[in-house]
Each structure stands twice: as structure tokens, then as C-alpha cells.
Amino acid sequence: MKNLYEVIRRPLITEKTTLLKEQTGVVCFEVHRDSTKPEIKKAVEALFGVKVDDVRVAVMHGKVKRQGRWFGRRPDWKKAYVTLKKGEKPIEFFEQA
């Protein structure tokens, strides 16, 4: 298994994911492209001390960008939607602020 900090790259904090977190208890993370659902589940449980009910993953394809006449492509990345079990405390990313 990879290091826990290699599996979970960062939390995704957008309007859509904030609403998901508040309404349904689903938290969204950017994860390593090669990580699997069991690895993501273990990493979230170990890092945040919560019980995970379900993990859904989506591969996001990188956008094609251009600068002048040259084209480039951003890398593909993976995001994970983690559903917490009923009764678990919600994960707060900005507790110190």
C-alpha cells in the first residue's frame, strides 16, 4: 500500500462539493491516479478517524490548452466521493481558521 498522503492529494472544495458535504455527508478528494477504492477507504479512515460507508471514483480527463499556435494537454486526474457512515462526525478542513 502507498503512503496515506500519497493516496489522498487534497480535498476538493467547490460549491458543488460543499453542498454535497452539508446535505448528504459525502466528502470529495483528489486522489492518486493509481489508487483503488480500498486504499482510499483506509486512507480516509486513518487520516480523519471516521468510518467510511462507500467510495465512488471518477477519472477526470485533462483539458487541451493552447498558447498561440502550440497545443498542450493537462494531465488526467482522479477524484473520489467518500460517503461517511450515519452518525459520524463530519470532516472539517478549516477547523483552525
C-alpha positions as MATLAB code, in Angstrom:
seq = 'MKNLYEVIRRPLITEKTTLLKEQTGVVCFEVHRDSTKPEIKKAVEALFGVKVDDVRVAVMHGKVKRQGRWFGRRPDWKKAYVTLKKGEKPIEFFEQA';
ca = [
       0.000    0.000    0.000;
       1.128    3.527   -0.729;
       1.712    6.199    1.894;
      -1.578    7.715    3.126;
      -0.513   11.169    1.979;
       0.250    9.842   -1.499;
      -3.220    8.317   -1.847;
      -5.135   11.456   -0.843;
      -3.714   14.511   -2.560;
      -6.083   17.251   -1.371;
      -9.725   17.911   -0.585;
     -11.821   19.361   -3.382;
     -13.624   22.421   -2.071;
     -16.115   23.807   -4.568;
     -19.726   24.932   -4.345;
     -20.954   21.535   -5.501;
     -18.831   19.524   -3.061;
     -19.674   21.845   -0.169;
     -23.401   21.282   -0.772;
     -22.825   17.522   -1.009;
     -20.951   17.574    2.291;
     -23.616   19.568    4.105;
     -26.659   17.732    2.737;
     -25.594   14.105    2.357;
     -22.292   13.681    4.224;
     -20.278   13.000    1.065;
     -16.732   14.371    1.022;
     -14.725   14.793   -2.189;
     -10.952   14.360   -2.543;
      -8.407   14.470   -5.330;
      -6.582   11.146   -5.151;
      -3.627    9.484   -6.843;
      -4.467    8.105  -10.278;
      -3.386    4.565   -9.394;
      -5.164    4.363   -6.033;
      -8.006    1.898   -5.559;
     -11.250    2.128   -3.597;
      -9.974    0.044   -0.642;
      -6.802    2.164   -0.428;
      -8.857    5.378   -0.438;
     -11.162    3.993    2.246;
      -8.249    3.002    4.516;
      -6.501    6.343    4.000;
      -9.592    8.418    4.899;
     -10.337    6.292    7.953;
      -6.736    6.542    9.175;
      -6.232   10.264    8.496;
      -9.551   11.628    9.754;
     -10.643    8.976   12.271;
     -14.078    8.346   10.735;
     -15.863    5.266    9.376;
     -16.386    5.183    5.602;
     -19.543    3.654    4.137;
     -18.885    3.931    0.393;
     -16.284    5.213   -2.079;
     -17.041    6.253   -5.649;
     -14.279    7.313   -8.034;
     -14.260    9.298  -11.263;
     -11.389    9.800  -13.690;
     -11.238   13.373  -14.893;
      -9.576   13.834  -18.257;
      -7.168   16.733  -18.665;
      -8.154   19.696  -20.777;
      -6.464   20.613  -24.033;
      -4.931   24.059  -23.697;
      -3.153   26.199  -26.226;
      -0.777   29.091  -26.145;
      -0.601   30.767  -29.503;
      -0.331   28.060  -32.098;
       1.012   25.344  -29.745;
      -1.271   22.852  -28.077;
      -0.681   21.149  -24.789;
      -2.660   18.903  -22.545;
      -3.139   18.936  -18.790;
      -2.699   15.577  -17.062;
      -5.606   13.286  -16.205;
      -6.546   13.044  -12.526;
      -8.885   11.077  -10.304;
     -11.387   12.226   -7.714;
     -13.130   10.210   -5.036;
     -16.537   10.770   -3.464;
     -16.386    9.330    0.066;
     -19.673    8.654    1.888;
     -19.395    8.615    5.681;
     -21.439    6.219    7.814;
     -24.536    7.504    9.609;
     -23.739    9.183   12.906;
     -20.120   10.000   12.035;
     -18.815   13.483   12.711;
     -18.367   15.498    9.514;
     -14.824   16.156    8.305;
     -13.898   19.820    8.719;
     -10.989   21.130    6.654;
     -10.874   24.628    8.148;
     -11.102   23.906   11.886;
      -8.044   26.032   12.747;
      -9.092   29.123   10.789;
];
